[in-house]
């Protein structure tokens, strides 16, 4: 794949090309991991800059060890935020760097490159064919207000009042999770989250226009408000050209360069923050109850797992067996759907690798003298969990006591950050 990208660079008279982790919906976990395809890097965050003579992989502090192991032979590994592409490019004359405008936002490009190079938007087919497959398991479904705690109509009315107060005519909702919240819909377009890859416009006429795979959206069409219309993604500019009003609000985090340029050609962008983020951050009583219920059910599963592993002969266990056993306890709940992320079961030194995932090559047998880190979670009907536990099979020595304290401190700090 590296050679394919370098050929693409030469054919288009470029000096380099950048490959992101995200797809066009800017989700962290998409079904196609371009970084794994290009660099064999399986982490959840990062991006690649390929130049004619060098290859660069940028990751944050969670993944430096993993990136060196998986990609270090063919890529220079850089830790962000200490090193950015603009820091690499300052050693060159002004280069011409290509990028896919569907996969980047203007805010991201400014952060990565600033004025260090000439950026050229190019629609490429480098990853053509690596798209989702529509089947009965990833169709869209709706949830009623008794579960969501508020109807889609009520949410839409609240949103309308906000954009009216800010004197905005149209709102482009580019983040799929925000559309899901607004319309009370869910799906399975991501491997571990009930998110639908869909985008929407709330128009000056106060109607909602939905962009996505129409075949997939058919299942919910009758259940949604009659003022909602459906279009394919490639009809975006056609629809845009028919809208009234003068101003738009976009989301700077998830509105692609391509879509922002299309909107800019017809309207003035007045705001760059989607107000839905603030609306959905305040949970109603039913949402809070659902969250509590999910954690109770998950807590039962984790407690049974801890009892099981403490009373097992660990000589017969390894990381993969631990992962499967924990999931089996979660599956006993009728409301369990699937893991909320890939379970991390790291024994001994593997526990030091953040976001580690065991495989046939790295899988370690458990050892009574080694700590076992288990970071896992579940998607339940109407609730999500994330639980980290560090297990010691013996009375921990001073070294392990320090490691346990650091693990506790990390979990405690993360809990407070999430719940402040």
Secondary structure, DSSP 8 states (H G I E B T S, - for coil): -HHHHHHHHHHTT-SEEEEESS-TT--SS-SS-HHHHHH----SS-EEEEESS-EEEEE-TTSHHHHHHHHTTTSEEEETTT--HHHHHTTSS--EEEE-TTS--HHHHHHHHTTSSEEEE----TTTT------TTS--EE--HHHHSS-HHHHHHHHHHHHHHTT-SEEEE--HHHHHHHHTEE--SSSSS-----EEEE-TTS-EEEES-HHHHGGGGGGS-TTEEEE-GGGHHHHHHH--SSEEE--TTT--HHHHHHHHTTSEEEE-S-THHHHHHS--HHHHHHHHHHHHHHHHHHHHHHHHHHTS-GGG-BHHHHHHHHHHHHTTSTTEEEESS--EEEEGGGGGSTT----TTT--B--TTS-EEEEE-EEETTEE--EEEEE-SS---HHHHHHHHHHHHHHHHHHHHHH-
